[in-house]
């Protein structure tokens, strides 16, 4: 019976060593996964920041792009008013006022 116990004890020790090795490997993988999750969280935060910056830049570009159009409209309004004022002055001068 002693030999049987020794054989079983040897098997249990081998299984124990194997299990310890597997657990060590699992702990390593778990640690790597936690690092990966942290890195993904940082990337997600950076993406949100970039997205908000892009929206802000787009808004600024639209404002800048619309300024020349606004300037031309303002110039056109002034030219029209100047022409109308000249016409009214001319008509008033013709009438004698």
PEGI-V683764 format. One record per residue. N is the residue number from 1. PHI is phi in whole degrees, 0 to 359 (999 if undefined). PSI is psi in whole degrees, -180 to 180 (NA if undefined). OMEGA is omega in degrees with one decimal (NA if undefined). Layout:
N_PHI_PSI_OMEGA + N_PHI_PSI_OMEGA
This chain:
1_999_-27_179.5 + 2_299_-40_-179.8 + 3_292_-38_178.7 + 4_296_-44_178.5 + 5_296_-41_180.0 + 6_295_-42_178.1 + 7_297_-45_-179.8 + 8_294_-41_178.6 + 9_297_-41_178.2 + 10_297_-43_178.2 + 11_298_-43_-179.8 + 12_295_-40_178.0 + 13_296_-41_178.3 + 14_295_-43_178.2 + 15_296_-40_178.9 + 16_298_-46_178.0 + 17_299_-43_178.6 + 18_298_-43_179.6 + 19_294_-39_177.4 + 20_298_-44_178.8 + 21_299_-45_179.3 + 22_296_-41_178.5 + 23_295_-41_176.7 + 24_300_-43_178.9 + 25_295_-41_178.8 + 26_295_-40_177.4 + 27_297_-40_178.0 + 28_297_-47_179.1 + 29_297_-41_179.2 + 30_298_-42_178.4 + 31_297_-43_178.4 + 32_296_-39_178.4 + 33_294_-39_178.4 + 34_296_-40_176.2 + 35_297_-41_179.1 + 36_296_-43_179.2 + 37_298_-42_178.0 + 38_297_-43_179.8 + 39_296_-41_178.8 + 40_295_-39_178.4 + 41_297_-42_178.3 + 42_296_-44_178.4 + 43_298_-40_178.9 + 44_297_-42_178.6 + 45_296_-44_179.0 + 46_297_-38_179.2 + 47_297_-41_177.8 + 48_298_-42_179.5 + 49_296_-45_179.3 + 50_297_-42_-179.6 + 51_299_-44_179.5 + 52_293_-38_177.1 + 53_296_-41_179.4 + 54_297_-42_178.0 + 55_298_-42_179.0 + 56_296_-43_178.9 + 57_296_-42_179.3 + 58_299_-41_178.5 + 59_297_-44_179.3 + 60_296_-41_179.4 + 61_296_-41_177.9 + 62_298_-41_178.0 + 63_297_-46_-178.9 + 64_296_-41_-178.6 + 65_293_-30_-177.7 + 66_277_-16_-178.5 + 67_298_-47_179.7 + 68_301_-38_177.6 + 69_297_-41_178.6 + 70_294_-39_179.4 + 71_296_-45_179.4 + 72_297_-38_177.3 + 73_296_-43_179.7 + 74_296_-42_178.6 + 75_296_-43_179.7 + 76_298_-42_177.3 + 77_300_-44_-178.9 + 78_294_-40_178.3 + 79_296_-44_179.3 + 80_298_-45_179.7 + 81_296_-38_179.2 + 82_294_-42_178.4 + 83_296_-44_178.7 + 84_297_-42_179.3 + 85_296_-41_178.2 + 86_296_-43_179.1 + 87_297_-45_179.7 + 88_296_-42_178.9 + 89_297_-44_179.0 + 90_299_-44_-179.5 + 91_294_-41_178.9 + 92_294_-38_178.9 + 93_293_-37_178.8 + 94_292_-35_-179.4 + 95_284_-24_178.1 + 96_106_17_178.7 + 97_265_NA_NA
